[in-house]
């Protein structure tokens, strides 16, 4: 059985493998997701400039419970609205080494429904 540190190291290794293939450009930035026990964070990044273009989190939205699927949906919807306000429509999805399931999937689907293409 894995300890928490081992599980996080494995996730970080998966994330490194993903990042070798997924790169955000000016025309198609990267939507990166970070999931903690208490909250979920997402940001849209232009890797060529090394700059965060748009970000949103359950902390920022002051949600009562930031660690459930409903919070992830709200973060995904708000992130898509902010991205569209800055003229961003196409992104490439970076799941951060997490399994595409649960909160990560809910955030991605909510962002798609709100207008982001990936």
TADATA-V70877 format. One record per run of one state. SS is the DSSP state (h for helix, s for strand, l for the rest). FROM is the first residue (numbers start at 1). LEN is the number of residues. Records with the same first field share a line. If there is no record, write none. Layout:
SS=FROM-LEN ; FROM-LEN
This chain:
l=1-3 ; 22-7 ; 36-4 ; 47-4 ; 58-11 ; 86-4 ; 95-8 ; 114-3 ; 118-1
h=4-18 ; 69-17 ; 103-11
s=29-7 ; 40-7 ; 51-7 ; 90-5 ; 117-1
